[in-house]
């Protein structure tokens, strides 16, 4: 169904699902063969806006779980059954997708298959390791706004994987390096403060 669909089309299909709530299992069914890459996008999306704890922490943990599976070369993502049965309000999905669609459509106008060596199984495993590092950065991001560069980076990496555009992936990695620097600085400041108090 989605073999040739753009990211924005799949997200719109997700937002148009019937019912008041959408389970993670239903979300996975919509994503189909793009599940890994689009899960990365979906876990990055909430962090593109100022969000209170524990949203970056939860997204970071789930992203780490997805990244580890990519590293080990799984064909489809596995999530615990308890998580698969969790649901989110359809209105929240529609709101998040509505904010994301204009950005993704602009990116899709300039996105095309480039640097496709990043599309190989070995490169995907390496990307899994990189995404794991970004996920760990989310766990230690400064509250409210510190996760925004990492959220943007994760979304761009996911979009690049969906669109097979290595240039978008590289752009995401550049932004991710900035986000990781901020997270490391935050952690360093915390430990320095604790050391001073002691």
C-alpha positions in Angstrom: 0.0 0.0 0.0 2.7 2.5 1.0 5.6 1.2 -1.1 5.8 4.4 -3.1 4.1 6.8 -0.7 5.8 9.9 0.7 6.2 10.5 4.4 3.4 13.1 4.5 0.9 10.7 2.8 1.5 8.1 5.4 1.2 10.5 8.3 -2.1 11.8 6.8 -3.3 8.2 6.6 -2.4 7.9 10.3 -4.3 11.1 11.3 -7.4 9.9 9.4 -7.9 6.6 11.3 -11.4 6.3 12.7 -12.2 6.3 16.5 -11.5 8.6 19.4 -8.2 6.8 20.4 -5.5 5.1 18.4 -3.5 2.2 19.9 0.2 1.8 19.2 -0.7 -1.5 17.5 -3.0 0.4 15.1 -0.2 2.9 14.4 2.2 0.1 13.6 -0.4 -1.4 11.2 -0.6 1.9 9.3 3.2 2.3 9.1 3.6 -1.2 7.5 6.9 -1.7 5.7 8.1 1.8 6.7 7.7 1.0 10.4 11.3 1.5 11.5 11.9 4.7 9.7 8.5 6.2 10.5 8.7 5.2 14.2 11.9 7.2 14.3 10.0 10.2 12.8 7.1 9.8 15.2 9.4 9.5 18.3 11.2 12.7 17.2 8.1 14.8 16.5 7.0 15.5 20.1 10.5 16.8 20.9 10.5 19.4 18.1 8.4 21.6 20.5 9.1 22.6 24.1 8.0 19.6 26.1 7.9 19.0 29.9 9.5 15.9 31.4 9.0 13.0 31.1 8.1 13.2 27.4 11.8 13.4 26.2 12.7 10.6 28.6 9.9 8.3 27.3 10.6 9.1 23.6 14.4 8.6 24.3 13.8 5.2 25.9 11.5 4.0 23.0 13.9 5.4 20.4 16.7 3.5 22.1 14.6 0.3 21.9 14.0 0.8 18.2 17.6 1.7 17.5 18.9 -1.5 19.2 16.6 -3.6 17.0 18.0 -1.8 13.9 21.5 -2.5 15.0 20.7 -6.2 15.3 19.1 -6.2 11.8 15.4 -7.0 12.7 13.1 -6.9 9.7 10.2 -5.3 11.7 10.1 -3.5 15.1 9.1 -5.3 18.2 7.5 -3.5 21.1 6.2 -5.0 24.4 2.5 -6.0 24.3 1.7 -3.6 27.1 3.0 -0.8 25.0 1.3 -2.0 21.9 -2.1 -1.8 23.7 -1.5 1.7 24.9 -3.4 4.4 23.1 -3.3 8.1 22.3 -6.1 10.4 21.6 -6.9 10.7 17.9 -7.1 14.5 18.3 -3.5 14.6 19.7 -2.3 12.5 16.6 -4.2 14.9 14.3 -2.6 18.0 16.0 0.9 16.6 15.8 0.5 15.5 12.2 -1.1 18.8 11.3 2.0 20.7 12.6 4.4 18.3 10.9 2.8 18.1 7.5 3.8 21.5 6.1 7.4 21.0 7.1 7.6 17.5 5.6 5.9 18.6 2.4 8.6 21.4 2.0 11.3 18.9 2.6 9.8 16.4 0.2 9.9 18.9 -2.6 13.7 18.9 -2.4 14.1 15.4 -1.2 15.0 12.5 -3.6 17.1 9.3 -3.6 20.7 10.5 -3.0 23.7 9.0 -1.4 21.8 5.7 -1.6 24.8 3.8 -0.1 23.1 4.6 3.2 20.2 2.4 2.2 22.3 -0.9 2.5 21.7 -3.3 5.4 25.2 -2.6 6.8 24.6 1.2 6.7 21.2 0.7 8.3 22.9 -1.1 11.2 25.4 1.8 11.5 22.5 4.2 11.4 20.9 2.2 14.3 24.0 2.9 16.4 23.8 6.6 15.5 20.1 6.8 16.4 20.9 5.0 19.7 23.4 7.8 20.5 20.7 10.5 19.7 18.3 8.6 21.9 20.7 8.7 24.8 21.1 12.4 24.2 17.3 12.8 24.6 17.5 11.1 28.0 19.8 13.8 29.3 18.6 16.8 27.4 18.0 20.1 29.2 14.3 20.3 30.2 11.6 22.0 28.0 13.8 23.3 25.1 17.0 21.3 25.2 15.5 18.4 23.4 14.5 20.4 20.3 17.7 20.1 18.3 17.7 16.3 19.0 14.0 16.1 18.1 14.7 17.8 14.7 17.7 15.6 14.1 15.8 12.4 14.8 12.9 13.5 12.5 15.4 14.4 9.7 17.2 11.1 10.0 13.9 9.2 9.9 12.6 11.2 6.9 15.9 10.7 5.1 15.6 6.9 5.6 12.0 6.9 4.4 12.8 9.0 1.3 16.2 7.2 0.8 17.8 10.6 0.8 21.3 10.4 2.4 21.7 14.2 2.2 18.8 14.7 4.6 20.2 12.0 6.9 23.5 13.9 7.0 21.7 17.1 7.7 20.0 15.5 10.6 23.3 14.2 11.9 24.8 17.7 11.8 21.9 19.1 13.9 22.1 16.0 16.1 25.8 16.8 16.9 24.7 20.3 18.1 21.9 18.7 20.3 24.4 16.2 21.8 26.8 19.0 22.6 24.0 20.8 24.5 23.0 17.6 26.4 26.7 16.9 27.3 27.0 20.5 28.5 23.9 20.1 30.6 25.1 16.9 32.2 28.6 18.5 32.8 26.9 21.5 34.5 24.9 19.2 36.8 27.9 17.2 37.9 30.0 20.4 38.4 27.2 21.8 40.5 27.0 18.6 42.6 30.8 18.6 43.0 30.7 22.2 44.2 28.0 21.5 46.7 30.0 18.6 48.1 
